[in-house]
Amino acid sequence: MILGTLLEVSSSINSQRRLSGILEIITREMLRCFNAHHVSIMIVERQKNVLQTKTSIGKGVEFTKDAQLPRGIPLFENVPEFKLRGRFF
């Protein structure tokens, strides 16, 4: 199942021109393939000097959409310090 999904994702990525479309395909397939409740992809935004959520799907998406974490802060040790839309949770 996972190898078949990787092949499907690879084919879909080759037909996409926009990064956002590629990331949406990857998150959707990860959610399905791993039977996850939530999937997010974060990318380092060098101009802003933050780790920022680029795509998010599943339960709790309202909490992770547009999430930013300043670079240099350890991700797993400081989960409560994710800054979400101007507030901390």
ChimeraX commands (.cxc) that place a marker at each C-alpha (Angstrom):
marker #1 position 0.00,0.00,0.00 radius 0.5
marker #1 position 2.73,2.50,0.92 radius 0.5
marker #1 position 4.78,1.82,-2.22 radius 0.5
marker #1 position 1.69,2.17,-4.39 radius 0.5
marker #1 position 0.86,5.45,-2.69 radius 0.5
marker #1 position 4.41,6.71,-3.25 radius 0.5
marker #1 position 4.07,5.92,-6.94 radius 0.5
marker #1 position 0.72,7.75,-7.12 radius 0.5
marker #1 position 2.14,10.77,-5.28 radius 0.5
marker #1 position 5.17,10.83,-7.56 radius 0.5
marker #1 position 2.95,10.80,-10.65 radius 0.5
marker #1 position 0.72,13.53,-9.21 radius 0.5
marker #1 position 3.70,15.70,-8.30 radius 0.5
marker #1 position 5.03,15.49,-11.85 radius 0.5
marker #1 position 1.75,16.94,-13.13 radius 0.5
marker #1 position 1.76,19.88,-10.67 radius 0.5
marker #1 position 3.34,23.24,-11.31 radius 0.5
marker #1 position 2.68,24.94,-7.96 radius 0.5
marker #1 position 4.41,24.05,-4.69 radius 0.5
marker #1 position 1.13,24.44,-2.80 radius 0.5
marker #1 position -0.51,21.84,-5.04 radius 0.5
marker #1 position 2.34,19.40,-4.50 radius 0.5
marker #1 position 2.20,19.87,-0.71 radius 0.5
marker #1 position -1.59,19.36,-0.70 radius 0.5
marker #1 position -1.20,16.06,-2.56 radius 0.5
marker #1 position 1.48,14.89,-0.13 radius 0.5
marker #1 position -0.54,15.79,3.00 radius 0.5
marker #1 position -3.74,14.22,1.66 radius 0.5
marker #1 position -1.96,10.96,0.80 radius 0.5
marker #1 position -0.06,10.87,4.12 radius 0.5
marker #1 position -3.35,11.27,5.99 radius 0.5
marker #1 position -4.89,8.38,4.05 radius 0.5
marker #1 position -1.86,6.09,3.90 radius 0.5
marker #1 position -0.92,6.32,7.59 radius 0.5
marker #1 position -4.51,6.53,8.82 radius 0.5
marker #1 position -3.55,9.71,10.64 radius 0.5
marker #1 position -5.86,12.21,12.31 radius 0.5
marker #1 position -3.79,15.18,11.21 radius 0.5
marker #1 position -0.89,15.97,8.88 radius 0.5
marker #1 position 1.02,19.23,8.49 radius 0.5
marker #1 position 4.04,20.19,6.44 radius 0.5
marker #1 position 6.23,22.96,7.75 radius 0.5
marker #1 position 8.93,24.75,5.77 radius 0.5
marker #1 position 11.69,27.09,6.90 radius 0.5
marker #1 position 10.88,30.60,5.70 radius 0.5
marker #1 position 14.33,32.16,5.62 radius 0.5
marker #1 position 13.02,35.67,4.94 radius 0.5
marker #1 position 10.89,35.57,8.09 radius 0.5
marker #1 position 13.36,33.37,10.01 radius 0.5
marker #1 position 10.56,31.00,11.09 radius 0.5
marker #1 position 9.35,27.45,10.60 radius 0.5
marker #1 position 5.90,27.93,9.06 radius 0.5
marker #1 position 3.03,25.58,8.27 radius 0.5
marker #1 position 2.50,25.49,4.51 radius 0.5
marker #1 position -0.30,22.94,4.41 radius 0.5
marker #1 position -2.39,21.21,7.03 radius 0.5
marker #1 position -5.25,18.72,6.82 radius 0.5
marker #1 position -7.35,16.73,9.29 radius 0.5
marker #1 position -8.61,17.22,12.82 radius 0.5
marker #1 position -7.49,20.40,14.55 radius 0.5
marker #1 position -6.49,22.10,11.30 radius 0.5
marker #1 position -7.77,25.40,12.69 radius 0.5
marker #1 position -4.98,25.28,15.29 radius 0.5
marker #1 position -2.13,24.51,12.91 radius 0.5
marker #1 position -3.03,26.57,9.87 radius 0.5
marker #1 position -0.60,29.49,9.62 radius 0.5
marker #1 position 1.39,28.26,12.66 radius 0.5
marker #1 position 4.87,29.74,13.00 radius 0.5
marker #1 position 7.79,28.76,15.19 radius 0.5
marker #1 position 10.86,31.00,15.38 radius 0.5
marker #1 position 14.00,29.26,14.11 radius 0.5
marker #1 position 16.31,28.01,16.81 radius 0.5
marker #1 position 13.57,26.90,19.21 radius 0.5
marker #1 position 13.53,23.08,19.57 radius 0.5
marker #1 position 10.28,21.83,18.07 radius 0.5
marker #1 position 9.42,18.88,20.29 radius 0.5
marker #1 position 10.54,20.33,23.60 radius 0.5
marker #1 position 8.56,23.53,23.10 radius 0.5
marker #1 position 5.27,22.56,21.49 radius 0.5
marker #1 position 3.30,24.95,23.77 radius 0.5
marker #1 position 5.36,27.80,22.32 radius 0.5
marker #1 position 3.90,27.47,18.84 radius 0.5
marker #1 position 2.60,30.89,18.02 radius 0.5
marker #1 position -0.81,30.53,16.43 radius 0.5
marker #1 position -2.42,33.60,14.96 radius 0.5
marker #1 position -0.92,35.90,17.53 radius 0.5
marker #1 position -1.63,33.74,20.58 radius 0.5
marker #1 position 0.10,30.89,22.37 radius 0.5
marker #1 position -1.64,27.66,23.29 radius 0.5
marker link #1:1,2 radius 0.2
marker link #1:2,3 radius 0.2
marker link #1:3,4 radius 0.2
marker link #1:4,5 radius 0.2
marker link #1:5,6 radius 0.2
marker link #1:6,7 radius 0.2
marker link #1:7,8 radius 0.2
marker link #1:8,9 radius 0.2
marker link #1:9,10 radius 0.2
marker link #1:10,11 radius 0.2
marker link #1:11,12 radius 0.2
marker link #1:12,13 radius 0.2
marker link #1:13,14 radius 0.2
marker link #1:14,15 radius 0.2
marker link #1:15,16 radius 0.2
marker link #1:16,17 radius 0.2
marker link #1:17,18 radius 0.2
marker link #1:18,19 radius 0.2
marker link #1:19,20 radius 0.2
marker link #1:20,21 radius 0.2
marker link #1:21,22 radius 0.2
marker link #1:22,23 radius 0.2
marker link #1:23,24 radius 0.2
marker link #1:24,25 radius 0.2
marker link #1:25,26 radius 0.2
marker link #1:26,27 radius 0.2
marker link #1:27,28 radius 0.2
marker link #1:28,29 radius 0.2
marker link #1:29,30 radius 0.2
marker link #1:30,31 radius 0.2
marker link #1:31,32 radius 0.2
marker link #1:32,33 radius 0.2
marker link #1:33,34 radius 0.2
marker link #1:34,35 radius 0.2
marker link #1:35,36 radius 0.2
marker link #1:36,37 radius 0.2
marker link #1:37,38 radius 0.2
marker link #1:38,39 radius 0.2
marker link #1:39,40 radius 0.2
marker link #1:40,41 radius 0.2
marker link #1:41,42 radius 0.2
marker link #1:42,43 radius 0.2
marker link #1:43,44 radius 0.2
marker link #1:44,45 radius 0.2
marker link #1:45,46 radius 0.2
marker link #1:46,47 radius 0.2
marker link #1:47,48 radius 0.2
marker link #1:48,49 radius 0.2
marker link #1:49,50 radius 0.2
marker link #1:50,51 radius 0.2
marker link #1:51,52 radius 0.2
marker link #1:52,53 radius 0.2
marker link #1:53,54 radius 0.2
marker link #1:54,55 radius 0.2
marker link #1:55,56 radius 0.2
marker link #1:56,57 radius 0.2
marker link #1:57,58 radius 0.2
marker link #1:58,59 radius 0.2
marker link #1:59,60 radius 0.2
marker link #1:60,61 radius 0.2
marker link #1:61,62 radius 0.2
marker link #1:62,63 radius 0.2
marker link #1:63,64 radius 0.2
marker link #1:64,65 radius 0.2
marker link #1:65,66 radius 0.2
marker link #1:66,67 radius 0.2
marker link #1:67,68 radius 0.2
marker link #1:68,69 radius 0.2
marker link #1:69,70 radius 0.2
marker link #1:70,71 radius 0.2
marker link #1:71,72 radius 0.2
marker link #1:72,73 radius 0.2
marker link #1:73,74 radius 0.2
marker link #1:74,75 radius 0.2
marker link #1:75,76 radius 0.2
marker link #1:76,77 radius 0.2
marker link #1:77,78 radius 0.2
marker link #1:78,79 radius 0.2
marker link #1:79,80 radius 0.2
marker link #1:80,81 radius 0.2
marker link #1:81,82 radius 0.2
marker link #1:82,83 radius 0.2
marker link #1:83,84 radius 0.2
marker link #1:84,85 radius 0.2
marker link #1:85,86 radius 0.2
marker link #1:86,87 radius 0.2
marker link #1:87,88 radius 0.2
marker link #1:88,89 radius 0.2
view
